[in-house]
């Protein structure tokens, strides 16, 4: 039995433990951990679980482990945790970090165990070493060492988790040994089976090879005969086809010779001479037609030039006429405007003179005539220069001469252009008439040349066909020689093919059949051996797949071992007035675990049927029983209970507290995390968790 002590814990940058905190956990007796809600009472023990197992009790990722940014100081160096554990009198130090930059020979994200050689450099290797050292994994630790409201309850876990936990707690090595031996024997039988199957396959393959060889030999002989017959038939067919080709070639040459003899080459040569003369006459005619045609084209060009000149002359006359007309209109408008301006000054002068009064505005007495006359004369004198200037402008505008115009010259140019247009048109008509007459005079020559050309093309085609037929006759004569030679060669090949002998083989078909019968007898003997091996393998497979699996023998063993667990439960359940009994239902194929509980007047009920306080009593009984069970193999000196009194009445609190004191009196370090003011702190030590203004936790005591 291992003796285990969790002696010390150090934390820095872990959740609310922002500053370096070190607490001695080797404190035999009862230790109360108090503080307000949210002060971080449980955090110290979360450090222990996370440091040893990497398990986060708050079911969050490792990113949530480091101290919150709001609670950090400038001295924040990352997360560092360290737990000192004594196993059988020897100390070990476990260190786990996240983003650590504080040195001490520890990496940023590390898991280290000091005090013995490490199995490997990877975290999973170190973690496996830690579990082997303690003999307790994280699930067992939380089912027996650490009790809390947020911890998973063993009673509520599924069938697989219970089975996994009990397999680690109970000694079931003999089952595994039996399963291993059955597996080893099964492996041995499998090897024997593979060997026998190998020999069986070898015999089968050899028999298949003999069958294949016999079939192949038969096939080759049949194939030889078929191929020989086919080859002789093909040669005979080729001889017949070649003779047919020879006959057809000779017949074609005779027909072509008859057609060639009908061709009149002399008449064709005479017609070609006549066509040469017609072509000469046609070329002379084309040359003669060039003169009137060119004259016609030249006259057309002259007509186009004259037409464009007429358009230009007409446009220039119109532009100059419009310019002259515009000058006359502009002058008339200017004279009218100046007259209006002169009249406006005259009217304005008359109005001002008319506006002069001969009565005084002040006294309304008649003014002297001389004064009135002087005022009027003054007005006249004022307008005389303006009227004279306006009259001078009017006379000057009337006297303006029209601008010099070249309209007469432009009209003369237009007349010349019209005359040239008429002359060019007459010349174009004469040239067209001359060209048409020349065309008409050469129609007979053109017609004769066109008809002769068509006839010549037809004769040329016919002459080409005669040439091809002559060449074909020559080609056929060569083919006749080739066909004759081919027929002689094929007759010789046919004689050789008819004399060909069949292939020779190393064994006759009868020899192959005798050998096959011997192998067949050996295969029957090997099949009997395989049946014997298969029978024995089925027996061992039953033990490995059914006898030693969870629903087989282990279920009956578990049932007996659970009776031992029930014995551990009984002393604690009697003190708390409850009962809880574990068993396995062997009547069902899956062999599920069953849990029957009784509290007060509720007898033999399922766990889920009880109230919160009643469930708490059952959970407390089970944690004490599991602690006793685990301590039988790994005697660990610490028991942690988080809010164990939650949901209990005063009687329940008292009964549980008595259990805790009894366990503390055994020399165990018992830690009770609570905020209840009713818990008696007499004969106990106290650790107090206090949160500062930043939310960081301080442990006092």
Residue pairs with C-beta under 8 A, 6 or more apart in sequence:
1 632
1 633
1 634
1 635
2 87
2 88
2 134
2 135
2 633
2 634
2 635
3 86
3 87
3 88
3 89
3 635
3 637
4 85
4 86
4 87
4 134
4 634
4 635
4 636
4 637
5 26
5 85
5 86
5 636
5 637
5 638
6 25
6 26
6 48
6 83
6 84
6 85
6 636
6 637
6 638
6 669
7 24
7 25
7 26
7 84
7 85
7 86
7 91
8 22
8 23
8 24
8 25
8 26
8 82
8 83
8 84
9 22
9 23
9 25
9 44
9 47
9 48
9 51
9 81
9 82
9 83
9 84
10 20
10 21
10 22
10 80
10 81
10 82
10 83
11 17
11 20
11 21
11 43
11 44
11 47
11 80
11 81
11 82
12 18
12 19
12 20
12 21
12 77
12 79
12 80
12 81
12 102
13 66
13 67
13 72
13 76
13 77
13 78
13 79
13 80
13 100
14 43
14 46
14 47
14 50
14 65
14 66
14 67
14 79
14 80
14 81
15 40
15 43
15 46
15 65
15 66
15 67
15 68
15 697
16 40
16 43
16 67
16 68
16 71
16 691
16 695
16 696
16 697
17 40
17 43
17 44
17 47
17 67
17 696
17 697
17 699
18 67
18 71
18 72
18 73
18 76
18 694
18 696
18 697
19 73
19 75
19 696
19 698
20 80
21 44
21 697
21 698
21 699
23 44
23 687
23 699
25 48
25 638
25 669
25 671
26 637
26 669
27 669
27 685
28 637
28 664
28 667
28 668
28 669
29 664
29 669
29 670
29 683
29 684
29 685
30 660
30 661
30 664
30 670
30 672
30 683
30 684
30 685
31 669
31 670
31 671
31 672
31 684
31 685
31 686
31 687
32 672
32 674
32 679
32 681
32 684
32 685
32 686
32 687
33 41
33 44
33 671
33 672
33 673
33 674
33 686
33 687
33 688
33 689
34 41
34 674
34 675
34 686
34 687
34 688
34 689
35 41
35 675
35 688
35 689
35 690
35 691
36 675
36 691
37 675
38 691
39 689
39 690
39 691
39 697
40 689
40 691
40 697
41 642
41 673
41 675
41 689
42 57
42 148
42 642
42 673
43 689
43 697
44 687
44 689
44 699
45 146
45 640
45 642
45 671
45 673
46 56
46 57
46 58
47 81
47 83
48 83
48 640
49 55
49 57
49 138
49 141
49 142
49 146
50 56
50 57
50 65
50 81
50 96
51 81
51 82
51 83
51 94
51 95
51 96
52 83
52 85
52 94
52 130
52 134
52 138
52 141
53 127
53 130
53 131
53 137
53 138
53 141
54 96
54 111
54 123
54 127
55 138
55 142
56 62
56 64
56 65
57 148
57 150
57 151
58 64
58 150
62 98
65 79
65 98
66 78
66 79
66 98
66 99
67 76
67 79
67 696
68 695
70 694
70 695
71 694
71 695
71 696
73 694
77 100
77 101
77 102
78 97
78 98
78 99
78 100
78 101
78 102
78 108
79 97
79 98
79 99
79 100
80 95
80 97
80 100
80 102
80 104
80 106
81 95
81 96
81 97
82 93
82 94
82 95
83 93
83 94
84 91
84 92
84 93
85 91
85 92
85 93
85 94
85 133
85 134
86 92
87 133
87 134
90 115
91 115
92 113
92 114
92 115
92 116
92 133
93 112
93 113
93 114
93 115
94 111
94 112
94 113
94 130
95 106
95 110
95 111
95 112
95 113
95 114
96 110
96 111
96 112
97 106
97 107
97 108
97 109
97 110
98 108
98 109
99 108
99 109
100 106
100 107
100 108
100 109
100 110
101 108
106 112
111 123
111 126
111 127
112 118
112 126
113 126
113 129
113 130
113 133
116 129
116 133
118 125
118 126
118 129
119 125
119 126
119 128
119 129
120 126
131 137
134 634
134 636
135 633
135 634
136 144
136 145
136 630
136 634
136 636
137 168
139 161
139 164
139 165
139 168
140 165
140 168
140 169
140 630
142 151
142 152
143 152
143 154
143 165
143 623
143 626
144 623
144 626
144 627
144 629
144 630
145 627
145 630
145 636
145 638
145 639
145 640
146 640
146 642
147 619
147 620
147 623
147 639
147 640
147 641
147 642
147 644
148 640
148 641
148 642
148 643
148 673
149 642
149 643
149 646
150 642
151 642
153 615
153 619
154 162
154 165
154 622
154 626
155 580
155 595
155 597
155 607
155 618
155 619
155 622
156 607
156 608
157 165
159 590
159 592
159 593
162 593
163 550
163 558
163 593
166 558
166 561
166 562
166 565
167 554
169 629
169 630
169 633
170 557
170 558
170 561
170 564
172 554
172 557
172 561
175 548
175 553
175 554
175 557
176 548
178 543
178 548
178 553
179 543
179 544
179 548
182 540
182 543
182 544
182 547
182 548
183 540
183 544
185 540
186 537
186 540
186 541
186 544
189 533
189 536
189 537
189 540
190 537
192 533
193 530
193 533
193 534
193 537
196 526
196 529
196 530
196 533
197 530
199 526
200 523
200 526
200 527
200 530
203 519
203 522
203 523
203 526
204 523
206 519
207 516
207 519
207 520
207 523
210 512
210 515
210 516
210 519
211 516
213 507
213 512
214 509
214 512
214 513
214 516
217 505
217 509
217 512
218 509
220 503
221 502
221 503
224 502
224 503
225 502
228 497
228 500
231 497
232 494
232 497
232 498
235 490
235 493
235 494
235 497
236 494
238 490
239 487
239 490
239 491
239 494
242 483
242 486
242 487
242 490
243 483
243 487
245 479
245 483
246 480
246 483
246 484
246 487
249 476
249 479
249 480
249 483
250 476
250 480
252 472
252 476
253 472
253 473
253 476
253 477
253 480
256 469
256 470
256 472
256 473
256 476
257 473
259 466
259 469
260 466
260 469
260 470
260 473
263 462
263 463
263 466
268 459
268 463
271 455
271 456
271 459
272 456
274 452
275 452
275 453
275 456
278 445
278 448
278 449
278 452
279 449
281 445
281 449
282 445
282 446
282 449
285 442
285 445
285 446
288 438
288 442
289 435
289 438
289 439
289 442
292 431
292 434
292 435
292 437
292 438
293 435
295 431
295 434
295 435
296 428
296 431
296 432
296 434
296 435
298 431
299 424
299 427
299 428
299 430
299 431
299 432
300 428
300 431
302 424
302 427
302 428
303 421
303 424
303 425
303 427
303 428
305 424
306 417
306 420
306 421
306 423
306 424
306 425
307 421
307 424
309 417
309 420
309 421
310 414
310 417
310 418
310 420
310 421
312 417
313 410
313 413
313 414
313 416
313 417
314 414
314 417
316 410
316 413
316 414
317 407
317 410
317 411
317 414
320 405
320 406
320 407
320 410
321 407
323 405
324 402
324 403
324 405
324 407
327 402
327 403
328 402
331 397
331 400
331 402
334 397
335 394
335 397
335 398
338 390
338 393
338 394
338 397
339 394
341 390
342 387
342 390
342 391
342 394
345 383
345 386
345 387
345 390
346 387
348 383
349 379
349 380
349 383
349 387
352 379
353 376
353 379
353 380
356 372
356 375
356 376
356 379
357 367
358 366
358 367
358 369
358 372
359 365
359 366
359 367
360 366
360 367
546 552
547 553
548 554
550 591
551 589
551 590
551 591
555 584
555 586
555 591
556 586
558 584
559 583
559 584
559 586
562 582
562 583
562 584
562 593
565 582
565 625
565 629
566 581
566 582
568 625
568 626
568 628
568 629
569 579
569 580
569 581
569 582
569 621
569 622
569 625
570 579
572 620
572 621
572 624
572 625
572 659
573 579
573 580
573 621
575 655
575 658
575 659
576 617
576 620
576 621
576 652
576 655
576 656
576 659
577 599
577 600
577 617
577 655
578 597
578 598
578 599
578 614
578 617
578 618
578 621
579 597
579 598
580 595
580 596
580 597
580 598
580 618
580 621
580 622
581 595
581 596
581 597
582 593
582 594
582 595
583 593
583 594
583 596
584 591
584 592
584 593
584 594
585 591
585 592
585 593
585 594
595 606
595 607
596 604
596 605
596 606
597 604
597 605
597 606
597 607
597 610
597 618
598 604
598 605
599 605
599 610
599 614
599 617
599 618
600 614
602 609
602 610
602 614
607 615
607 618
610 618
612 647
613 647
613 648
613 649
613 652
615 647
616 644
616 646
616 647
616 648
616 652
617 648
617 652
617 656
620 644
620 656
620 659
623 641
624 659
624 663
627 639
627 663
630 636
637 667
637 668
637 669
638 668
638 669
638 670
638 671
639 663
639 668
639 669
639 670
639 671
640 671
640 673
641 660
641 670
641 671
641 672
641 673
642 673
643 673
643 674
643 675
644 656
644 660
644 672
644 674
645 652
645 653
645 656
645 657
645 674
645 676
645 679
648 656
650 678
653 676
653 678
653 679
657 679
657 680
660 670
660 672
661 683
663 670
664 670
664 684
671 687
672 679
685 701
686 701
687 699
687 700
687 701
688 699
688 700
688 701
689 697
689 698
689 699
689 700
690 697
690 698
690 700
691 697
691 698
692 698
